[in-house]
């Protein structure tokens, strides 16, 4: 692996590669020139000499008679007739320029200005046309996002090239020394970091916020020495920073810890071989350093690195949990501890214990804790608790701050998230300006495209881990985000500021932030309740704490209120257990999502029915035929599933099954498939015959076609289990029927 670094002061000169303009070539003159050159050859020349002469003749003739151009396709705006005329006038004025001739110089300056103005107008006109036509296509929504992201990173905050470097006390000037310094200290494969599937920042922040709010809502202490955890709690949150955490994981120590955790030796050996003997070199301005062999570090950008780091840090998590009142929060290489106590002195003492434990573990693990970058935050309803509180981390004194940044979320003492809302506003303001650049009075993106982009580009920035913190934010801070969404709605619709808020948001098709708060909280609560009972987030979601503070509201309370209004009752369907191993052989099932020659989109129902009947007639007729269908009122309520089974001997059977009070059409279709397959699997009178299962849900078949290892819900897994049951004795075919079953 070679990392190339450029350290020149000036950017490299970019000379566009010229191309042969064959359509402008004088081919008759080219042929005559070649004939004349080859006619003068001596007859006794060797084959090599003849080949060299022939190549030389072709090259000379090509240079004379085939022109070369810098660009085969000029910029579209450069073809503007007025601009081309202005460029011709500018060139003529430049050619007529004479020293000491004032009128000719003034004509040249005027021609330059006119050409520059016309070029600017042409580029703007082309950009407007590009946005109004190309970017307005539904398939180009991703291209719009890429354009906006490019504008967002238009500022250059990278170090300047051509500067000397300091390595310790030594000044590095030559390219060779720079390359060696890079390979020793800064050589990294990627800045990307992978995370665990099914886990997110929202899970960690949500568990932390709800745990703190539950501690605050406990009754006040009436005794001098109350039992642990029975009264209102005060917290000290500490976010630690490991210097280059992934890059200093020792391979030998990692192998020992994997063995201590009981992983199979074959897996440990495979991991050892994967990490060991990786080499890197750095090239600076053509000067290549020596190769460096890595004896430590996890490849950044690999999906295995976060898992290996969590296994590497498992002893640390076990040690931190052993401290009374201490809860560790570990997400990839970000580590934080939340220490609770009936008094702030108890919480600070436990936070110091956790800091000492983490520092000792880091020292034995050959890692470095950066005390200067460690953050401390007091979470308490009493302002005086945050005064003059500090702990020592790795020899450095760390004082409590007013805010703490953890996983992209800014937390404050009262968990009202005012600083975080202001930070989100600062983040979205430039994005709104970029969105305005894509629309005008008579040009730009259409409203449909603007709505899609605003939901992803603007709302996506505001709702980072929003289910965890937005329900706890105070109404005044939520109003800060509401203003930004109303500004996005004005960009979409073109409405003035005097437009009523409700009409503005309805016209733009955007949900207010307060409505999104309820939706996100209900969804997050359902996700937490679907986790296994031993999961920490599930325990927080199932906890019951009587509210004591009216101003403290979390996602669990808001989610339960939303459930009550929507008629949702427990239990929630559990998440899918560990997936099937990908190397296990799938049942012999054939998925067919086509019906042969597809009728045109405007074809009549009779034409489509004939096409479907023709395709079904081509399938084996001596088989068990099953037809399934599912539906829900409005696609969300009172789902029902049904099936019709026809056996090879002519007998038939009908099935009906409820799919759930809150149910999508997709889920109803999957329930119909499951019930039909289970019924067929329980009746083995025709197990030697193939099974043809027809459904009108192409989405269901597309999800099932990926195989049992790729299913993400228990319902989909149940369908595959039923498929495996009925596929034991031969090949089974599943077909997609055109129209309703």
N, C-alpha and C positions, 0 to 999 in steps of 0.2 A: 504494500500500500504506500503510495506517494502522495504527500500533501504539498501543493504548489502555492507559494506565497510570493506576491509581487511587492517590491519595496521601492519602486522608482518614484522620483519626485513628481514628474509629469506623467499624465496618462499615456499609454502607448498609442502611437499613431495608427489609426485604423484605415488602411487602404483597401477599398473594395476591390474584390477580384474581378477582373474584366472577363467578358464572355464573348465568344465568337458570334457575330451577327450574320448567320448564314443566309438569312433572307435578303440581305443587302449585298451579297457577294457577286462579283463579276465572274461567273463560272466559265464563260468562253475564254476570257483572258487567262484565267487560272489554268485551264486545260492546255492552252497554247504555250504558256510559260513552262509547264511541266514537260510537254513534248519536246520543246527546244532544249531543255536541260538534259533530258535523257537521250536525245539524238546524238549528243557529242561524246557518249561513253565509248571507251575502247572495248573491243570484243573479247579480250583475254583477261578481263578482271575477275577476281574471285567473287564468290557469293557474298561474303561479308562486306567487301568493298561496294558491290552493287547495292546491297541493302542500305549502307550508309549514304551513298550518293542519292538513292531514291528518297530516303528520309529528308536529306538536306534540300532536295528539289521541292518536295512538298512543303517544307517549312518556309522556304523563300517565296514560293508562289502564294502561300496563305497570308504571309505578312503583307505582300503587295496588293492582293486582290480581295481579301476577306477582312472587313473592318471589325474592330473590337469595341464593345461598349461596356461602361461601368455597371449598368443595371439594365436587365432585359425588361423589367416592369417598373416604370417610374411611379413615384407617389401619385395617387389619384388627384390630389389638389394641385400638383405641378402641371397638369394638363389644362388648367383653366386658361381660356384664350386671352383674357385681359392680362393675366400674369405672364404668359409667354411673350406677349407684345411688350410688356414693361421690361422684361429681362433683355429682350433684343435692344430696346432703347437704351438701357443701362450699359450694355456692352458697347453700343455705338458711341455713347457719350464718353465711356472710358477710353475707347480707341482714339477719340478726337481730343482728348485732354492734352494740353500743352503747358509747359512750364511758363509761368508768368502771365498766362492768358486767363484773366478773371472770369469772363463770360463762359468759357468752356468748363472751368471748374464749377461754376454755379449750376450749369446744365447737368454736369455729372452728379453733383450732390442732390439736385432735385430728382434726377432719374433714380438714384439709389433710394431716396425716401419713398418715392412712388412705388417702386418695386417691393420695398419692405411692407408698405401698407397693404398692397394688393395680396402679398403672400399671407399676411396675417388674416385678411378677410377670407382668402381662399381656404386656409386651414380651418377657420371657424365654421365656414359654410360646410366643408367636408365633414367636420366632426358632428355638426347638427344632423346632417343627412345620415351619417353612420349610426348615430344614436336612434334616430327616428325610424330607420329601416332595419338595419342588421340587429341591433340590440333589442329591438321590440319583438323579435321572434321568440316564441315560448322556449325553444331549444337553447337559446343563448342566455338564459338566466345565470348560469354559472360563469359565463364570460363577463357579465355585468359585475358579479362579485369579485372576480379577479381584477377587473379594472379599478374598482373601489379600493381593494386591498393594496394595489400598486400605488395609488395616490396616497394612501394612508402612510406608506413607508417611503414617501418621496424625500424626506429629510435625511441627510447623511450625517450620522453621529459616530461613524467609525473613525479609528485613529488615522491620522495622515500618514501617507507613505513617505519613504525616504528618510525617516527619522532614525536616529541612533536609539539603542535599547540599553537598559540597565539590567544586569543580571547580578544581583547582590551589590557589590561595590565596584564591579567591573563594567566599563562602557564597551558595548558591542557595536562595531561599525561595519565590519566586512560581512558580505553575504554568507560566507562560510560559517562564521561565528553565529550569525542570526539563525541559520538553518539548524545548527547544533543546539542552540538555546530552545528553539521551537520544539525540536524532537524530544528534548529532555523534560520540558516543563508544560508545554501547551498543546502538544499534538493530541488531537481528539478526532474521532471518526465523525461524530455528528453531535449537534446540539439537541436533537430530539430525544424524548424520553417516553417509553411505553408504560402503560399502566395495566392494572388487572382488569380483566373483562368483568362487567357487571358491577364494578365499583366506580365511584366518582367522588369529586370534591364535595358534592352536595351531601353525600352520606356522612363524611367526617364532620363538616361544618354543622349539619343538621343535628347530629348526635351531641355535639358539644353545646350548641345553643340550647337545646331542650334540656340537657342535663343541668346546665346552670340555672335555667328558669325553674326547674323542679326543685332545686336546692333553695332558691330564693323563696318559693311559695310554701315551704314547710313552716310550721308554727314557730313563733318566737320562743326563745329560751326563757323559762321561768325558774330554772335552777342554776346553781353555780357550776355544777359539773354534769351537764346533760349527757345522756347516752349518745354514742357516736352515730351521726347521720339522722337523728330524730328531730332536730331543730333546724332553723334557717341557717344556710351555709354561706360562707364567703370563700372566694376562689382567687387563686393566683395562677395565671396562665403564662407559661414560658414556652417560647418557640425557639428551638436551637438551630444552629447552622453548622453543618459539617463541611469543612473545607474540602472541595472536590470529592464528595462522598463516593461516587461511583468509581473514581479513578484510583483510589487507594485501597480497595478491597483486596487483601492478600489472598492469592490463590491457594496456598497451602492451608492457611487457617480456614478458608471457606470449605475446603474439602473435609477437614476435620469436623467442622460444625454440621455439615450435611450428614456425615456418618453418625454423629451424636444424636441427630434428630431422627435417625432410623430409616433414612432413605435407602432404597436398594443399592447395592454396591455397583451394579451395572449402570444405574443412573448417575451415581457419583462419578464413576470413571468416565462416562460420556461427557459430563460437565467439565471435568478436568481436562480432557483432551480438547474440548471446544475452546476453553479459555487459554490454554497453555501455548507458549511459543508464538504468540502474535507479534509481528514485526511492523515497524513503521519507519519511514524516512521522509524528510522534508526537503523540498527544492525551492531555493530562493534565487530568482533571476538566473536560472540555469545552473546554479551551484547546488549540488546535492549533498546532503549530510550523510553521515554514517547511519546504518540501521540500528534501531533500538529494539530490544526484545522486552516485551511487557511481562513482568512477573506479578503484576497486580493490576486491578482495574476490571470493570465490567464494560462490555461494548455498549456505548450509548446509542440508542436507536433500536436496540433489539428488544423484542417482547419478553425475552427471558430475563433481562437484567433487573427489572423491578422485582420479579419473583425471587431471584437469587439474593437481592439485597434484603428483602424481608426475611428470608431464611437466615441470612447472615446476621441480621439484627434481632432474631428471635430471643437470644439470651438477654438482650437489653430490655425487650418488652416484658419478659418474665420478671426481671429484677425490679423494674419500675412498678409493676402490679403488686409486688410484695410490700411496697410502702403503703402504709395505711392512708386512705383518703386520696391516693394518687391514681389518675387515669391517664394512660399514655394514648396519644393519637399519632399514628404512623401512616403516612401516605407516600409511597415510593421512598425518596430520600429525605422527606420533610418529617421532622419529629417534633412533637409538642407534648407537654405534660400539663394536666389540669389538676391542681391540688386544692382540696377542700378542707374546711375547718369551721368550727363554730365561732371562732374569732380569727381576725386577720393575722394575729401572731402565730396561731397554729398552722394556718395555711402557708404562711411564709416559711416556717420551719420545715414543713413537708416539701415545699418547693426547693429549699436548699438541699434537703436530703436527695431529692430526685436529681438535682444538678450534680451533686457529688457522685452519685451512682453512675450517671451518664458519662461523666468525665473519666471515672476509673475504667469503665467499659471501653471507652474510646482509646485510652492509653494502652490497654492490653490488646486491643484490636488494631493497633497501628493507624488509628485515625486521629484527626485533629478537630477539636471543637473550637469554633471561632467565637470567643467571648464578646468581641466588639460587635458582631452581627446578631447576637442573641437578643431577643425582645422579651420584655416582661410587661404584663398587663394585669391590673387588679380588677376583678369583676365583683363589684359590691354595690349595694344601694346607698352606702354611706360614703360621701366624698372624702372624709378624713382618713379612710382606710388606705387611700392611694397616696397619701402624703409621706414622703421620705421612706418609701419601701424599696429595698434593693436586695439582691442576692449576688453571690460570687460564682462565676462560671469560668472554669479553666484559668483561675488567677485574676480575672478581670471583674471589676465591680459593675454590675448591670442594674440600672435604676428603672423603676416602673415608668412607663410612658402613658400618654393619654389614649393612644391607639396602638393596635398591633395588626400587622399584615400576615395573614395565614392563608395559603393556597388561593391567593387572589382576592380574598375578602378582607376588608378593613373592619376590625372589631373595636368597639369602644367600651367604656366601663359599664354603662347601663344597657348595652346591647340594643340601643335604639337605631344604630346604623346610620346616623346622620353623616359622619365623615365618608362612609362608603357610598352613600347616595350622591354626595357632592363629587366624589371621585368618578362615579359612573356618568354624571352629567358632563364632566370634563372630557371623558372618553368619547361620549356620543356627539358632542358639539361638532368636532371636525367631520364626523361621519355624515351628519345632517348637511353640512356645507358641501361635501362631495356629492350627496344625493341631489342637491339643488342644481349642481352643474350638469346633471343628466336630463334636465327638463326645462322648458321655457313656455312662453305663451302659445306659440304656433309650431313647436318642434319638441323633440325629446321622447322619453319613454312614455308609454301609455299607462293609464292608471292601474291596470292589472299587473303590469310588470313592476311598477313602482311599489305596489302593495307587497308583492312577493319579496322584493329586495329589502324593503323597510322592515319586514318581519324577521328576516335573517340577519341583516347588516346592522340595524339599529336596535331592535328589540333583543337580538341575540347578545349584544354587548351588555345591555341592562340586566338581563336575566341570568347572568353567570351564577350558578348555585343559588338561584333566587328562592327556590322552595325552602331552603334552610333559613334564610335571613329575612326575606320580604314579609312574612307574617308577623315577625317581631318588630319591624320598623314602625316608628310612630307615624301618625297620619300626616304631620307636617313634612316629614322627610319623604314619604311616599309621594306627596304633591310635587316634589322636585322632579321625580321621574315622570309624573303625569304631564308636566309641562313639556318635557322632551318628546313624549309620545304625541302630544297635541301638535308640536312643531312638525313632527314627521307626517302627521295626518294632513297638515296644511300643504306640505310639499306634494303629497299624493293627489290631493283634490284641487289645489289652487284656491281654497277658500281663504277669506280674509280673517283677520284677528277678531272681528266683531261677530263671527259665526258662533252660535251657541255650542257649548262643549259636546252635549249629547248628539246634536245633529252632525257636528264635525266628525266625531269618532264613528258614527254610524255610516256616514257617507264614505269615509276612508276604509271601512271594513276592519278597523283595528279595535281590539278589546282594551278597555282601560286597565291601568296597572292594578287597581283595586280588585277588578274581576279576575285578572290573572293570578293575583295573590291567592284567592280562594281555590282556583283550579289547580295551581301548582301544589298547594298544601294538601288537597285531597288526593292528588296523584302520588305525592311523596309518602303520605300516610299509608296508602294502599301498597306501595312498594315495600315499605318497612314491615307491614303486617304480613307480607308474603314471604319474608325471609324465615329461615329456620329459627326455632325458639331459642336456641343458644346464641344467636347472633346478638352482639351488643346493641345494634340499632333496633332490632326487634324488641328487645327488653325495654328500651326507652319508649318505643311506640306503644307497648302494652301497659306501661306504668300508669298508675292513677294517683294524682296528687290534687288535693283540694286547693283551688286557687285562693290565695290570700291577697295578692297584689293585683289591683284592677288594671294597672298600666302594663303588666307583663302578660304578653300573649304570644304563644308559639305555634309552630306548624301543626302540632298534634291537636290543639284546641280548635284551630281554624279548620283543619281537615275533618274533625268529627262533626262540626257544625255543617259543613258542606255535605257530608255523608247523610246527615239527618234530613236536610232539605231535599236531597236527591233520592232518599229512600234506600240507601245502601246499608246493608246489614252484614255483620261478620258471619262466618269467617271468609277471609280472602283466599283465593286459590293460591297455594304455595308455589314458589318459584321452582323451576325445573331442577331436579337433582343433577349431579355430575353427568355430563353427556356421554354417549356411547363412544368407545374408542374408535378412531377413524379407520384403524386397520381391521376391524371386525367386518365380516362380509355381510352386505345388505341383502334382504330377501329379494328373490327374483321377480321384481315388479317393473313393468314397462309403463312409462308415462308418455301419453300422446296428447299434446296441447294443440294439435292442428286438426283440421277437417278436410284436408285436401285443398281443392281450389276454393279460396275464400271469396264469397260474393262481394260486390262493391259495397261501400258504406251506405249508399242510398237505396240498396235493394229492398224489395218488399218482403213482408213476413213470409209469404208463400215461397218466394225464391230462396230465402234462407232455410226454410223448412225442407225444401227439396234437396238443397246442398247437404244438410245434415243427414237426411235419410239416405242419400246416396253413399255418404261416407260410412254410416253405420252398417249398411248392407255389405260393405267390403270386409267387415270383421267376422270372426267365427260365429256361426249361428247356433251351433250345438254347444252352448255355454250357459253359465248362470249370469243372467243380466240383472243389474241393479241400477236403479235411478234414484238419485238423492237431490234434495233441495232444502234450503233453509232461508228464513227471512226474519226480519225484525221491524217493528213499527218505527218508521222514521230512521231505521238503521241503528237504533240505540235502545229500544225498549221491547219487552215482551217477545223474546226470541223463541221461535219454534222450528223444529226440524222434522223432516219426514223422508221416507224411503219406500220404494216399490221394488220388490224382488220377484223375478220370474225364473223358475227353475227350468232345466232342460226338458223335463217331462210335461211342461205346460202349466204346472201349478204356480200360484203367485201368492204373495203376502205383502201387506202394507204395514208400515211402521210410522209411529208418531212419538215424538219426545219433546219435552220442554228444553229450551236452551238457556234460560235465565231471564230474570226480570230486566237487568241491565245487560244488554247483549248487542253486539254488532252483527251485521249480516255475515261477515266472514266467520265469526264464531259459530253462528247458527249452521252454516255450511259444514264446518268441521264436526259439529255434534252429529249432524246427519250422516256424515261419513263414518264416524266412530260407531254409532248405533247400528248402522247397516252392516258394517264389517263384523261387529261382534255377533250379530244374529247369524250371519253366514258361517262364522267360525264355530258356532255352537250347533249347527245342523250339518252333519258330515255325510249326508246321503249322496251327495254329488261331488265329493271331494276330488274325483279324478278329472272333472271337467274344468276348463278354464273359467275365470271370473272376469267379466267386463263390467266395470263400474263407471257410470256416466254421471257427470255433474256439470252444472253451468258456471261453477266458480273456478275460473282460471287462476285466481290468486291462491286458492287453496292448493291446487295441483302444483303451482310453481313453488310454493313453500315446501310441499312434501317431496318434490322431485330432487331437492338438494341432498336427501339422504337422512337416515336416523341420527347421525352424529351432528347435524346442523340444526336440529329442531330446538326452539327456544321456549316452548310452552309445554305444560303437561298434557294439554289436549292434543297437540300435534304428536307428542310422543305416544299417547294412547292410540292414535290412529295408526302409527307405524307398528306398535305392538300387535294391533289387530291384523295389520297386513302380514306381519311375520307369522301369525297364527294360521291364517288362511293360505299362506304361500308355502307351507311345508312340503306339499306333495307335487309341486310343479310350478310352472310359470303362470303368473297372474297378470292380467292386463288391466290398466286403469286408463280410461279414455275421457276426454273432455268433449261433451256434447254441445253443439251450437244451439243457443237459445235456452229456454227454461226446460228443466228436466220433467 
